[in-house]
Amino acid sequence: MPAKLEQKLEAIRRKVNLMGIPQLVLLTKVDEACSFVSQDIRNIYKSSYIQEIMQEVGVRVGVPMSCVVPVKNYSKEFELDQNCDILLLTAIIQMFRSTECYFDDITDRLSSKVKTK
């Protein structure tokens, strides 16, 4: 990743952190990055290479590894793949959970402001 892009992402991340907005990183094309995963997408969490990439991305972007979600793109397939769908749906569920926590925090802050007035 170019240094200038990393700097821009860092600036964005700082502003987003100040606003309390949750951050997730979708790590795409994992099947192209690792032949072990390419053979069977179910190997995604068994691949030490994918784990290393997830850690590196987390460090570079400044998010915990638990916020780096690996997914496989539908780029060449003509048929749906249940295992690929599970990864994508897992990512969506994690997005919903983060969003729910964010809205809970906002609601708590707003209700505490109303009580103090």
C-alpha distances in whole Angstrom, upper triangle without the diagonal:
4,6,8,7,7,10,11,11,13,15,16,16,19,21,21,22,24,26,26,24,22,19,18,15,15,14,15,16,17,20,17,15,19,22,24,23,23,27,27,25,27,26,23,24,25,22,21,18,17,18,16,13,14,15,11,10,13,13,9,10,14,16,18,18,21,19,16,18,18,19,20,20,24,23,25,28,31,32,31,30,32,29,26,28,28,25,24,27,26,23,25,28,25,24,28,29,26,28,31,30,29,32,34,33,34,37,38,37,39,42,42,42,45,47,47,48
4,5,5,6,9,10,11,12,15,16,16,19,21,21,22,25,26,27,25,24,21,20,17,18,17,18,19,20,23,21,19,22,26,28,26,27,30,31,29,31,30,26,27,29,26,25,21,21,22,19,16,18,18,14,13,16,15,11,12,16,18,21,21,24,22,19,22,21,23,24,23,26,25,28,31,34,35,34,34,35,33,30,31,32,28,28,31,30,26,28,31,28,27,31,31,28,30,33,32,31,34,36,34,35,38,39,38,40,43,43,43,46,48,47,48
4,5,5,6,9,10,10,12,14,15,17,19,20,21,23,25,25,24,24,21,21,18,20,19,21,22,23,26,24,22,25,28,30,29,30,33,34,31,33,32,28,29,30,28,26,23,22,23,20,18,19,18,15,14,16,14,10,12,14,17,20,21,24,22,20,23,23,25,26,26,29,28,31,34,37,38,37,36,37,35,32,34,34,30,29,32,31,28,30,32,29,28,31,31,28,30,33,32,30,33,35,33,34,38,38,36,39,42,41,41,44,46,45,47
4,5,5,6,9,10,11,13,14,16,17,18,20,22,23,24,23,23,20,21,19,20,20,21,23,24,27,25,24,27,30,32,31,31,35,35,33,35,34,30,31,33,30,29,26,25,25,23,20,21,21,17,16,17,16,12,13,15,18,22,23,25,23,21,24,24,26,27,27,30,29,32,34,37,39,38,37,38,36,33,34,35,31,30,32,31,28,29,32,29,27,31,31,28,29,33,32,29,32,35,33,33,36,37,35,37,40,40,40,43,45,44,45
4,5,5,6,9,10,11,12,14,16,16,18,20,21,22,20,20,17,17,15,17,17,18,20,21,24,23,21,25,28,30,28,28,32,32,30,32,31,27,28,30,27,26,24,22,23,21,18,18,18,15,13,15,14,11,10,13,16,19,20,22,20,18,20,21,22,24,23,26,25,29,31,34,35,34,33,35,32,29,30,31,27,26,29,28,24,26,28,26,24,27,28,25,26,29,29,27,29,32,30,30,34,35,33,35,38,38,38,41,43,42,43
4,5,5,6,9,10,10,12,14,15,16,18,20,20,19,19,16,16,14,16,16,18,20,21,24,23,21,24,27,29,27,28,32,32,29,31,29,26,26,28,26,24,22,20,21,18,16,16,16,13,11,12,11,7,7,10,13,16,17,20,17,16,19,20,22,24,24,27,27,30,32,35,36,35,34,34,32,29,30,30,27,26,28,27,23,25,27,24,23,26,27,23,25,28,27,25,28,30,29,29,33,33,32,34,37,37,36,39,41,41,42
4,5,5,6,9,10,11,13,14,15,17,19,20,19,19,17,18,16,19,19,21,24,25,28,27,25,28,31,33,31,32,36,35,33,34,33,29,29,32,29,28,25,24,24,22,19,19,19,16,14,15,13,10,10,11,15,18,20,22,20,19,22,23,25,27,27,30,30,33,35,38,39,38,37,38,35,32,33,33,30,29,31,29,26,27,29,26,25,28,28,25,26,29,28,25,28,31,28,28,32,33,31,33,36,36,35,38,40,39,40
4,5,5,6,9,10,11,12,14,16,17,18,17,18,15,17,15,18,19,20,23,24,28,26,25,28,32,33,31,32,36,35,32,34,33,29,30,32,30,29,27,25,25,23,20,20,20,17,15,16,15,12,10,12,15,19,20,22,19,19,21,23,24,26,25,29,28,32,34,37,38,36,36,36,34,31,32,32,29,27,29,28,25,26,28,25,23,26,27,23,24,27,26,24,26,29,27,26,30,31,29,31,34,34,33,36,39,38,39
4,5,5,6,9,10,10,12,14,15,16,14,14,12,13,12,14,15,18,20,21,25,24,23,26,29,30,28,29,33,32,29,31,30,26,26,29,27,26,24,22,22,20,18,17,17,15,12,12,12,9,7,9,11,15,17,18,15,15,18,19,21,23,23,26,26,30,32,34,35,33,33,33,31,28,29,29,25,24,26,25,21,22,24,21,19,23,23,20,20,24,23,21,24,26,24,24,28,29,27,29,32,32,32,35,37,36,38
4,5,5,6,9,10,10,12,14,15,14,15,12,14,13,17,18,20,23,24,27,27,25,27,31,32,30,31,35,34,31,32,31,28,27,30,28,26,25,23,22,21,18,17,16,15,12,12,11,9,7,7,10,14,16,18,16,16,19,21,23,26,26,29,30,33,35,38,38,36,35,35,33,30,31,31,27,26,28,26,23,24,26,22,21,24,24,20,21,24,23,21,24,26,23,24,27,28,26,28,31,31,31,34,36,35,36
4,5,5,6,9,10,11,13,14,14,15,14,16,16,19,20,23,26,27,30,30,28,31,34,35,33,34,38,37,34,35,35,31,30,33,31,30,28,26,26,24,22,21,20,18,16,15,15,13,10,11,13,17,20,21,18,19,22,24,26,28,28,31,31,35,37,39,40,38,37,38,36,33,33,33,29,28,30,28,25,26,27,24,22,25,25,21,22,25,23,21,23,26,23,23,27,27,25,27,30,30,29,32,34,33,34
4,5,5,6,9,10,11,12,11,12,11,13,13,17,18,21,24,25,29,28,27,30,33,34,32,33,36,35,32,33,33,29,29,32,30,30,28,25,25,24,22,20,20,19,16,15,15,13,10,11,12,16,18,20,16,17,19,22,23,26,25,29,29,33,34,37,37,35,35,35,33,30,30,30,27,25,26,25,22,22,24,21,19,21,22,18,18,22,21,18,20,23,21,20,24,25,23,25,28,28,27,30,32,32,33
4,5,5,6,9,10,10,9,10,8,11,12,15,17,20,23,24,27,27,26,28,32,32,30,31,35,34,30,31,31,27,26,29,28,27,26,23,22,22,19,17,17,16,14,12,12,11,8,8,9,13,15,16,13,14,17,20,22,25,25,28,29,33,34,37,37,34,34,33,31,29,29,28,25,24,25,23,20,21,22,19,17,20,19,16,17,20,18,16,19,21,19,19,23,23,21,24,27,26,26,29,31,31,32
4,5,5,6,9,10,10,12,11,14,15,19,21,23,27,27,31,31,29,32,35,36,33,35,38,37,34,34,34,30,29,32,31,30,28,26,25,24,22,20,19,19,16,15,14,13,11,9,11,14,17,19,16,17,20,23,25,28,29,32,33,36,38,40,41,38,37,37,35,32,32,32,28,27,28,26,23,24,25,22,20,22,21,18,18,21,19,17,20,21,18,19,22,22,20,23,26,25,25,28,30,29,30
4,5,5,7,9,9,11,12,15,16,20,22,25,28,29,32,32,31,34,37,38,35,37,40,39,35,36,36,32,31,34,33,32,31,29,28,27,25,23,22,22,19,17,17,16,13,13,14,17,20,21,18,19,22,25,26,29,29,32,33,37,38,40,41,38,38,37,36,33,33,32,29,28,28,27,24,24,25,22,19,21,21,18,17,20,19,15,18,20,17,17,20,21,19,20,24,23,23,26,28,27,28
4,5,5,6,6,8,8,12,14,17,20,22,26,26,30,30,29,32,35,35,33,34,37,36,32,33,33,29,29,32,31,30,29,26,25,25,23,21,21,20,18,16,17,16,12,12,12,15,18,18,15,16,19,22,23,26,27,30,31,34,35,38,38,35,35,34,32,30,29,29,26,24,25,23,20,20,21,18,16,18,18,14,14,17,15,12,15,17,15,14,18,19,17,19,22,22,22,24,27,26,28
4,5,5,6,8,8,12,14,18,20,23,27,27,31,31,30,32,35,35,33,35,38,36,33,33,33,29,28,31,30,30,29,26,25,25,23,20,20,20,17,15,15,15,12,10,10,13,16,16,14,16,19,22,24,28,28,31,33,36,37,40,39,37,36,35,33,31,30,29,26,25,25,24,21,21,21,18,16,18,17,13,14,16,14,12,15,16,13,14,18,18,16,18,21,21,21,24,25,25,27
4,5,8,10,12,16,18,22,24,27,31,31,35,35,33,36,39,39,37,39,42,40,36,37,36,33,32,35,34,33,33,30,28,28,27,24,23,23,21,18,19,19,16,14,14,17,20,20,17,20,23,26,28,31,32,35,36,40,41,43,43,40,39,38,36,34,33,33,30,29,29,27,24,24,24,21,19,21,20,16,16,18,16,13,15,17,13,13,17,17,14,17,20,19,18,22,23,22,24
4,6,9,11,15,18,21,24,26,30,31,34,35,34,36,39,39,36,38,41,39,36,36,36,33,32,35,35,34,33,30,29,29,28,25,24,25,22,20,21,20,17,16,15,18,21,20,17,20,22,25,27,30,30,33,35,38,39,41,41,38,37,37,35,33,32,31,29,27,27,25,23,22,22,20,17,18,18,14,13,15,14,10,12,14,11,10,14,15,12,14,17,17,17,19,22,21,22
4,6,9,13,16,19,22,25,29,29,32,33,32,34,37,37,34,36,39,37,33,33,34,30,29,32,32,32,31,28,27,27,26,23,22,23,21,18,19,19,16,14,13,15,18,17,15,18,20,23,25,28,29,32,34,37,38,40,39,36,35,34,33,31,30,28,26,25,24,23,20,20,19,17,15,16,15,11,11,13,10,7,10,12,9,9,13,13,11,14,17,16,17,20,21,21,23
4,7,10,13,16,19,22,26,26,30,31,29,31,35,35,32,33,36,34,30,31,31,28,27,30,30,30,29,26,25,26,24,21,21,22,19,16,18,18,15,14,12,14,17,16,13,15,17,21,22,25,26,28,30,34,34,36,36,33,32,31,30,28,26,25,23,21,21,20,17,16,17,14,12,13,13,9,8,11,10,7,9,12,10,10,14,15,14,15,18,19,19,22,24,24,25
4,7,10,13,16,19,23,23,26,28,27,28,32,31,28,30,33,31,27,27,28,24,23,27,27,26,26,23,22,23,21,18,18,19,16,14,16,17,13,12,10,11,13,12,9,12,14,17,19,22,23,26,28,31,32,34,33,30,29,28,26,24,23,22,20,19,18,17,14,14,14,11,9,11,10,6,7,10,8,7,10,12,11,12,15,16,16,18,20,21,22,24,26,26,28
4,7,10,13,16,20,20,23,24,23,25,28,28,25,27,30,28,24,25,25,21,21,24,24,24,23,20,19,20,17,14,15,16,13,11,13,13,10,10,7,9,11,10,7,9,11,14,16,19,20,23,25,29,29,31,31,28,27,26,25,22,22,21,18,17,17,15,12,13,14,11,9,12,11,8,10,13,12,10,14,16,15,16,19,20,19,21,24,25,25,28,29,30,32
4,7,10,12,16,16,20,21,20,22,25,25,22,23,26,24,21,21,21,18,17,21,20,21,20,16,16,17,15,12,13,14,11,10,13,13,10,10,8,9,10,9,5,6,7,11,12,16,17,20,22,25,26,28,28,25,24,23,21,19,18,17,14,13,14,12,9,10,12,8,7,11,11,8,10,14,13,13,16,18,17,18,21,22,22,24,27,27,28,31,32,33,35
4,6,9,13,13,17,18,16,18,22,22,19,21,24,22,19,20,20,16,16,19,18,18,17,14,14,15,12,9,11,12,8,8,11,11,8,10,8,10,9,9,6,5,6,8,10,13,14,18,19,23,23,26,26,23,22,22,20,17,18,17,14,13,15,13,10,12,14,11,10,14,14,12,14,17,17,16,19,21,21,22,25,26,26,28,30,31,32,34,36,37,38
4,6,10,10,14,15,14,16,19,19,16,17,21,19,16,17,17,14,15,18,17,18,16,13,13,15,12,10,13,13,10,11,14,14,12,14,12,13,11,11,8,6,5,6,7,10,11,14,16,19,20,22,22,20,19,19,17,14,14,14,11,10,12,11,8,10,13,11,10,14,15,14,15,18,19,19,21,23,23,24,27,28,29,30,33,34,35,37,39,39,41
4,7,7,11,11,10,12,16,16,13,15,18,17,14,15,15,11,13,16,14,15,13,9,11,12,9,7,11,11,8,10,13,13,12,14,13,13,11,12,10,7,6,4,6,8,10,14,15,18,19,22,22,20,18,19,16,13,15,15,11,11,14,13,10,13,15,14,14,17,18,17,19,22,22,22,25,27,27,28,31,32,32,34,36,37,38,40,42,43,44
4,5,8,9,9,12,14,15,12,13,16,15,12,15,15,12,14,17,15,16,14,11,13,14,11,11,14,14,12,14,17,16,15,18,16,17,15,15,14,10,8,6,5,6,6,10,11,14,15,18,19,17,16,17,15,11,13,14,11,10,14,14,11,14,16,15,15,19,20,19,21,24,24,24,27,29,29,30,33,34,35,36,39,40,40,43,44,45,47
4,5,5,7,9,11,13,10,10,13,13,11,14,14,11,14,16,14,16,13,11,14,15,12,12,16,16,14,16,19,18,18,21,20,20,17,18,17,13,11,8,7,5,6,9,9,11,13,16,17,16,15,16,14,11,14,15,12,12,16,16,14,16,19,19,19,22,23,23,24,27,28,28,30,33,33,34,36,38,38,40,42,43,44,46,48,49,51
4,5,5,6,9,10,7,8,11,11,9,11,11,8,11,12,10,12,10,7,11,12,9,10,14,14,13,15,18,18,18,20,19,19,15,16,16,12,10,7,6,6,8,11,12,14,15,18,18,17,15,16,13,11,14,14,11,12,16,15,14,17,19,18,19,22,23,23,25,27,28,28,31,32,33,34,37,38,38,40,42,43,44,47,48,49,51
4,5,6,7,8,5,4,8,8,7,10,10,8,12,13,11,13,11,9,13,15,13,14,17,17,16,19,22,21,21,24,22,22,19,20,19,16,14,10,9,6,8,10,11,12,12,16,16,15,13,15,12,10,14,15,12,13,17,17,16,19,21,21,22,25,26,26,28,30,31,31,34,35,36,37,40,41,42,44,45,47,48,50,51,52,54
4,6,7,10,8,7,10,12,11,14,13,12,15,16,13,15,12,11,15,15,13,15,18,17,16,19,22,21,21,24,23,23,20,22,21,17,16,12,11,9,10,12,11,11,13,17,18,18,16,18,16,13,17,18,15,16,20,20,19,21,24,23,24,27,28,28,29,32,33,33,36,37,38,39,41,43,43,45,47,48,49,51,53,54,56
4,7,9,8,8,12,13,12,14,13,11,13,14,11,12,8,8,11,11,9,12,15,14,14,17,19,18,19,21,21,21,18,19,19,15,14,11,11,10,12,15,14,15,17,21,21,21,19,20,17,15,19,19,16,17,21,20,19,22,24,23,23,27,28,27,29,32,32,32,35,37,37,38,41,42,42,44,46,47,48,50,52,53,55
4,5,5,6,9,10,10,12,10,9,12,11,8,10,7,7,11,11,10,13,15,15,16,18,20,20,21,23,22,22,18,20,20,17,15,12,12,11,14,16,16,16,18,21,21,21,18,19,16,15,19,19,16,18,21,20,19,23,24,23,25,28,28,28,30,33,33,34,36,38,38,40,42,43,44,46,48,48,50,52,53,54,56
4,5,5,6,9,10,12,10,10,13,12,10,12,10,10,14,15,14,16,19,19,19,22,24,24,25,27,26,25,22,23,24,20,18,15,15,13,15,17,16,16,17,20,21,20,18,19,16,16,19,20,17,20,23,22,22,25,27,26,27,30,31,31,33,36,36,37,39,41,41,43,45,46,47,49,51,52,53,55,57,57,60
4,5,5,7,8,10,7,8,11,9,7,10,9,10,12,14,14,16,18,19,20,22,24,24,25,27,26,24,21,22,23,19,18,14,15,13,16,18,18,18,18,22,21,20,17,18,15,15,18,18,16,19,22,20,21,24,25,25,27,29,30,30,33,34,35,36,39,40,40,42,44,45,46,48,50,51,52,54,55,56,59
4,5,5,5,7,5,5,9,9,7,10,10,9,12,14,13,14,17,18,18,20,22,23,23,25,24,22,19,19,20,17,15,11,11,10,13,14,15,16,16,19,18,17,14,15,12,11,15,15,12,15,18,17,17,21,22,21,23,26,26,27,29,31,31,33,35,36,37,39,41,42,43,45,47,48,49,51,52,54,56
4,5,6,9,9,9,13,12,11,14,12,11,15,17,15,17,20,20,20,22,25,25,25,27,26,25,22,22,22,19,17,13,12,9,12,13,13,13,13,16,16,16,13,15,12,11,15,16,14,16,19,19,19,22,24,23,25,28,28,29,31,33,34,35,37,38,39,41,43,44,45,47,49,50,51,53,55,56,58
4,7,9,8,10,13,12,11,15,14,14,17,19,18,19,22,23,23,25,28,28,28,31,29,28,24,24,25,22,19,16,15,12,15,15,16,15,14,17,16,16,13,15,12,12,16,16,15,18,21,20,21,24,25,25,27,30,30,31,33,35,36,37,39,41,42,43,45,46,48,49,51,52,54,56,57,58,60
4,5,6,8,11,11,11,14,14,13,16,18,18,18,21,23,23,24,27,28,28,29,27,26,22,22,23,20,17,14,13,11,14,14,16,15,14,17,16,14,11,12,9,10,13,13,12,15,17,17,18,21,22,22,25,27,27,28,31,32,33,35,37,38,39,41,42,43,45,47,48,49,51,53,54,55,58
4,5,6,9,10,10,14,14,11,14,17,16,16,19,21,20,21,24,25,25,26,24,23,19,19,20,17,14,10,9,8,11,12,14,14,13,16,15,13,10,10,7,7,10,10,9,12,14,14,15,17,19,19,21,23,24,25,27,28,29,31,33,34,35,37,39,40,41,43,44,46,47,49,50,52,54
4,5,7,8,10,13,14,12,14,17,17,16,19,21,21,22,25,26,26,27,24,23,19,18,19,17,14,11,11,11,14,15,18,18,17,19,17,15,11,10,7,8,11,10,9,12,14,13,15,18,18,18,21,23,23,24,27,28,29,30,32,33,34,37,38,39,41,42,44,45,47,48,49,51,53
4,6,5,6,10,11,10,11,14,15,15,17,19,19,20,23,24,25,26,23,22,18,18,19,17,14,11,12,12,15,17,19,19,19,22,20,18,14,14,10,11,14,13,11,15,17,15,16,20,20,20,22,25,24,25,28,29,30,31,34,35,35,38,39,40,41,44,45,46,48,50,50,52,54
4,5,6,9,9,7,9,12,12,11,14,16,16,17,20,21,21,22,20,18,15,14,16,13,11,8,9,10,13,16,18,19,18,21,20,18,15,14,10,10,13,12,9,13,15,13,13,17,18,17,19,22,22,22,25,27,27,28,31,32,32,35,36,37,38,41,42,43,45,47,48,49,51
4,6,8,10,7,7,11,12,10,13,15,16,16,19,20,20,21,19,16,13,12,14,12,11,9,11,13,16,19,21,22,22,25,23,21,17,16,13,13,15,13,11,14,16,13,14,17,17,16,19,21,20,21,24,25,25,27,30,30,31,33,35,35,37,39,40,41,43,45,46,47,49
4,6,9,8,8,11,13,13,14,17,18,18,20,22,23,24,21,19,15,15,18,15,14,12,14,15,19,21,23,24,23,26,25,23,19,18,14,15,18,16,14,17,19,16,17,21,21,20,23,25,24,25,28,29,29,31,33,34,34,37,39,39,40,43,44,44,46,48,49,50,53
4,5,5,6,9,10,11,13,14,15,17,19,20,21,22,20,19,15,16,18,15,14,11,13,14,17,20,21,22,22,26,25,23,20,19,16,16,19,17,15,18,20,18,18,22,22,21,23,26,25,25,29,30,30,31,34,35,35,37,39,40,41,43,45,45,47,49,50,51,53
4,6,5,6,9,10,10,12,14,15,17,18,20,21,19,17,14,15,17,15,15,13,16,17,20,23,24,25,25,29,28,26,23,23,19,19,22,20,17,20,23,20,20,24,24,22,24,27,26,26,29,31,30,31,35,35,35,37,40,40,41,43,45,45,47,49,50,51,53
4,5,5,6,9,10,11,12,14,15,16,18,19,19,17,14,16,17,14,14,12,14,15,18,21,22,23,24,27,27,26,23,23,19,19,22,21,17,20,23,20,20,23,24,22,24,27,27,26,29,31,31,32,35,36,35,38,40,40,41,43,45,45,47,49,50,51,53
4,5,5,6,9,10,10,12,14,15,16,18,16,15,12,13,14,11,11,8,11,12,15,18,19,21,22,25,25,23,20,20,17,16,18,17,14,16,19,17,16,20,21,19,20,24,23,23,26,28,27,28,31,32,32,34,37,37,38,40,42,42,44,46,47,48,50
4,5,5,6,9,10,11,12,14,15,16,14,13,9,11,13,10,11,9,13,15,18,21,22,24,25,28,28,25,23,22,18,18,20,18,15,18,20,17,16,20,20,18,20,23,22,22,25,27,26,27,30,31,30,33,35,35,36,39,40,40,42,45,45,46,48
4,5,5,6,9,10,11,12,14,15,14,13,10,13,14,11,13,12,15,17,20,23,24,26,27,30,30,28,25,25,22,21,23,22,18,20,23,20,19,23,23,21,22,26,25,23,27,29,28,28,32,33,32,34,37,37,37,40,42,42,43,46,47,47,49
4,5,5,6,8,10,10,12,14,13,13,10,13,13,10,11,10,13,14,17,20,21,23,24,28,28,26,24,24,21,19,21,20,17,18,21,19,17,21,22,19,20,24,23,22,25,27,27,27,30,31,31,33,35,36,36,38,41,41,42,45,46,46,48
4,5,5,6,9,10,10,12,10,9,6,9,9,6,8,8,11,14,16,20,21,24,25,28,28,25,23,23,19,18,20,18,15,16,18,16,14,18,19,16,17,20,20,18,21,24,23,23,27,28,27,29,32,32,32,35,37,37,38,41,42,43,45
4,5,5,6,9,10,10,9,8,6,9,10,8,11,11,15,18,20,24,25,27,28,32,31,29,27,26,23,22,23,22,18,20,22,19,17,20,21,18,19,22,21,20,23,25,23,24,27,28,27,29,32,32,32,35,37,37,38,41,42,42,44
4,5,5,6,8,10,10,10,9,12,12,10,13,13,16,18,20,24,25,27,28,32,32,30,28,28,25,23,25,24,20,21,24,21,19,22,23,20,21,24,24,22,24,27,26,25,29,30,29,31,34,34,34,36,39,38,39,42,43,43,46
4,5,5,6,8,8,9,8,11,10,7,10,11,14,16,18,22,22,25,27,30,30,28,26,26,23,21,23,22,18,19,21,19,16,19,21,18,18,21,21,19,21,24,23,23,26,28,27,28,31,32,31,34,36,36,37,40,41,41,43
4,6,5,5,5,6,5,8,8,6,10,12,15,18,20,24,25,28,29,32,32,29,27,27,24,22,23,22,19,19,21,18,16,19,19,16,16,20,19,17,19,22,20,20,24,25,24,25,28,28,28,31,33,33,34,37,38,38,40
4,6,5,7,7,8,12,11,10,14,15,19,21,23,27,28,30,32,35,35,33,31,31,28,26,27,26,22,23,25,22,20,22,23,19,20,23,22,19,22,25,23,22,26,27,25,27,30,30,30,32,35,34,35,38,39,39,41
4,6,8,10,11,14,13,11,15,16,19,21,22,26,26,29,31,34,35,33,31,31,28,26,27,27,23,23,25,23,20,23,24,21,20,24,23,21,23,26,24,23,27,28,27,28,31,31,31,33,36,35,36,39,40,40,42
4,6,9,10,13,10,10,13,15,17,20,21,25,25,28,30,33,33,31,30,30,27,25,26,25,21,21,23,21,18,20,21,18,17,21,20,17,19,23,21,20,23,25,23,24,28,28,27,30,32,32,33,36,37,37,39
4,7,9,12,10,10,14,16,19,22,24,27,28,31,33,36,36,33,32,31,29,27,27,26,23,22,24,22,19,21,21,18,17,21,20,16,19,21,19,18,22,23,21,23,26,26,25,28,30,30,30,34,35,35,37
4,6,8,6,8,11,14,17,20,22,26,27,30,31,34,34,31,29,29,26,24,24,23,20,20,21,18,16,18,18,14,14,17,16,13,16,18,16,16,20,21,19,21,24,24,23,26,29,28,29,32,33,33,35
4,5,5,7,11,13,17,20,23,26,28,31,31,34,34,31,29,28,25,23,24,22,19,19,20,17,15,18,17,14,15,17,16,13,17,18,16,17,20,21,19,22,25,24,24,27,29,29,30,33,34,34,36
4,5,5,8,11,14,18,20,24,25,28,29,32,31,28,26,25,22,20,21,19,16,17,18,15,14,17,16,13,15,18,16,14,18,20,18,19,22,23,22,24,27,27,27,30,32,32,33,36,37,37,40
4,6,7,10,14,17,20,23,25,28,28,31,30,27,24,23,20,19,20,17,14,15,16,13,11,14,13,10,12,15,13,12,15,17,15,16,20,20,20,22,24,24,25,28,29,30,31,34,35,35,38
4,6,10,13,16,18,22,24,27,27,30,29,26,24,23,20,19,19,17,14,14,15,12,10,12,12,9,9,13,11,10,13,15,14,14,18,19,18,20,23,23,24,26,28,28,30,32,33,34,36
4,7,10,13,15,19,21,24,24,27,26,24,22,21,18,17,17,16,12,13,14,12,9,12,13,10,11,15,14,13,15,18,17,18,21,22,22,24,26,27,27,30,32,32,33,36,37,38,40
4,6,10,13,16,18,21,21,24,23,20,18,17,15,13,14,12,9,9,11,9,6,10,11,9,10,13,13,13,15,18,18,18,21,22,23,24,27,28,28,31,32,33,35,37,38,39,41
4,7,10,13,15,18,18,21,20,18,16,15,13,10,12,11,7,9,11,10,8,11,13,12,13,16,16,16,19,21,21,22,25,26,26,28,30,31,32,34,36,37,38,40,42,43,45
4,6,10,12,15,15,17,17,14,12,13,10,7,9,9,6,6,9,9,7,10,13,12,13,16,17,17,19,21,22,23,25,27,28,29,31,33,34,35,37,38,40,41,43,44,46
4,7,9,11,11,14,14,12,10,12,9,6,9,10,7,7,11,12,11,13,16,16,16,19,21,21,22,25,26,26,28,30,31,32,34,36,37,39,40,42,43,45,46,48,49
4,6,9,9,12,13,11,11,13,12,8,10,12,10,9,12,14,12,14,17,17,17,20,22,22,23,26,27,27,29,31,32,33,35,37,38,39,41,43,43,45,47,48,50
4,6,6,8,9,8,9,12,12,8,9,13,11,10,13,15,14,15,19,20,19,21,24,24,25,27,29,29,31,33,35,35,37,39,40,41,43,45,46,47,49,51,52
4,6,9,11,11,12,15,15,11,13,16,15,14,17,19,18,19,22,23,22,25,27,27,28,30,32,32,34,36,37,38,40,42,42,43,45,47,48,49,52,53,54
4,7,9,11,12,15,15,13,15,18,17,16,19,21,20,22,25,25,25,28,30,30,31,33,35,35,37,39,40,41,43,45,46,47,49,51,52,53,55,57,58
4,6,7,8,12,13,11,12,16,15,15,18,20,20,21,23,25,25,27,29,30,30,33,35,35,36,39,40,41,42,45,46,47,48,50,51,53,55,56,57
4,7,9,13,15,13,14,17,18,17,19,22,22,22,25,27,26,28,31,32,32,34,36,37,38,40,42,42,43,46,47,48,49,52,53,54,56,58,59
4,6,10,12,11,11,15,16,15,17,20,20,21,23,25,25,26,29,30,31,32,35,36,36,38,40,41,42,44,46,47,48,50,52,52,54,56,58
4,6,9,8,8,11,12,12,13,16,17,17,19,21,22,23,25,27,27,29,31,32,33,35,37,38,39,41,43,43,45,47,48,49,51,53,54
4,6,5,6,9,10,11,12,14,16,17,18,20,21,22,24,26,27,28,30,32,33,34,36,37,39,40,42,43,44,46,48,49,51,53,54
4,5,5,6,9,10,10,12,14,15,16,18,20,21,22,24,25,26,28,30,31,32,34,36,37,38,40,41,42,44,46,47,48,51,52
4,5,5,7,9,10,11,13,14,15,17,19,20,21,23,24,26,27,29,30,31,33,35,36,37,39,41,42,44,45,47,48,50,52
4,5,5,6,9,10,11,13,14,16,17,19,20,22,23,24,26,27,29,30,32,33,35,36,38,39,41,42,44,45,47,49,50
4,5,5,6,8,10,10,12,14,15,16,18,20,21,22,24,26,27,28,30,31,32,34,36,37,38,40,42,43,44,46,48
4,5,5,6,9,10,10,12,14,15,16,18,20,21,22,24,25,27,28,30,31,33,34,36,37,39,40,42,43,45,47
4,6,5,6,9,10,11,12,14,15,17,18,20,21,23,24,26,27,29,30,32,33,35,36,38,39,41,42,44,46
4,5,5,6,9,10,11,13,14,15,17,18,20,21,23,24,26,27,29,30,32,33,35,36,38,39,41,42,44
4,5,5,6,9,10,10,12,14,15,16,18,20,21,22,24,26,27,28,30,31,32,34,36,37,39,41,42
4,5,5,6,9,10,11,12,14,15,17,18,20,21,23,24,26,27,29,30,31,33,35,36,37,39,41
4,5,5,6,9,10,11,12,14,15,17,18,20,21,23,24,26,27,29,30,32,33,35,36,38,40
4,5,5,6,9,10,10,12,14,15,16,18,20,21,22,24,26,27,28,30,32,33,34,36,38
4,5,5,6,9,10,10,12,14,15,16,18,20,21,22,24,26,27,28,30,31,33,35,36
4,5,5,6,9,10,11,12,14,15,17,18,20,21,23,24,26,27,29,30,32,33,35
4,5,5,6,9,10,11,12,14,15,17,18,20,21,22,24,26,27,29,30,32,33
4,5,5,6,9,10,10,12,14,15,16,18,20,21,22,24,26,27,28,30,32
4,5,5,6,9,10,10,12,14,15,16,18,20,21,22,24,26,27,29,31
4,5,5,6,9,10,11,12,14,15,17,18,20,21,23,24,26,27,29
4,5,5,6,9,10,11,12,14,15,16,18,20,21,23,24,26,27
4,5,5,6,9,10,10,12,14,15,16,18,20,21,22,24,26
4,5,5,6,9,10,10,12,14,15,16,18,20,21,23,25
4,5,5,6,9,10,11,12,14,15,17,18,20,21,23
4,5,5,6,8,10,10,12,14,15,16,18,20,21
4,5,5,6,9,10,10,12,14,15,16,18,20
4,5,5,6,9,10,11,12,14,15,17,19
4,5,5,6,9,10,11,12,14,16,17
4,5,5,6,8,10,11,12,14,16
4,5,5,6,9,10,11,12,15
4,6,5,6,9,10,11,13
4,5,5,6,9,10,11
4,5,5,6,9,10
4,5,5,6,9
4,5,5,6
4,6,5
4,6
4
